[in-house]
């Protein structure tokens, strides 16, 4: 796969990941944290703010892999 195409796909995947993750985290927060106190909000948003990094690291790792040499 050409590197330019790979970077385009990776960029689109990262943007889609952030958008979908933000929407899902917001829906969960509204549904589950409406009656919770500020400490629960702090813990949820701290964890959900860091959790998206794991799938993003996988996408970035895939992006920086060198293409296989052709034999």
C-alpha positions in Angstrom: 0.0 0.0 0.0 1.4 3.4 -0.9 2.4 5.5 2.1 0.3 8.4 1.1 -2.8 6.2 1.0 -1.9 4.6 4.3 -1.6 8.1 5.9 -4.9 9.2 4.5 -6.7 6.1 5.8 -5.0 6.5 9.2 -6.0 10.1 9.5 -9.6 9.4 8.6 -9.6 6.5 11.1 -8.2 8.7 13.9 -10.7 11.5 13.3 -13.6 8.9 13.1 -12.3 7.3 16.3 -12.3 10.6 18.2 -15.7 11.6 17.0 -17.4 8.3 17.7 -15.6 7.9 21.1 -16.7 11.4 22.1 -20.3 10.7 21.2 -20.3 7.4 23.0 -18.6 8.8 26.1 -21.1 11.7 26.2 -24.1 9.3 25.9 -22.8 7.1 28.7 -22.1 10.1 30.9 -25.6 11.6 30.4 -27.3 8.2 31.0 -25.2 7.0 33.9 -23.9 10.0 35.7 -27.0 12.2 36.0 -27.5 11.3 39.7 -23.8 11.0 40.6 -21.6 13.3 42.6 -18.7 15.4 41.4 -16.1 12.7 42.4 -17.8 10.2 40.1 -17.8 12.7 37.3 -14.1 13.4 37.8 -13.2 9.8 37.8 -15.4 9.0 34.7 -14.1 11.9 32.6 -10.5 11.3 33.7 -10.7 7.6 32.6 -12.7 8.2 29.5 -10.4 11.1 28.6 -7.4 8.7 28.6 -9.1 5.5 27.3 -9.3 6.7 23.7 -5.5 6.7 23.6 -5.3 2.9 23.4 -7.0 2.4 20.1 -5.3 5.6 18.7 -1.9 4.1 19.6 -2.8 1.0 17.5 -3.7 3.1 14.5 -0.6 5.2 14.9 1.6 2.1 15.2 0.0 0.7 12.0 0.8 4.1 10.3 4.5 4.1 11.1 5.1 0.5 10.1 7.4 0.4 7.1 5.9 -1.3 4.0 7.2 -4.8 3.4 10.0 -5.0 0.8 9.0 -6.6 -2.5 11.0 -9.7 -3.3 
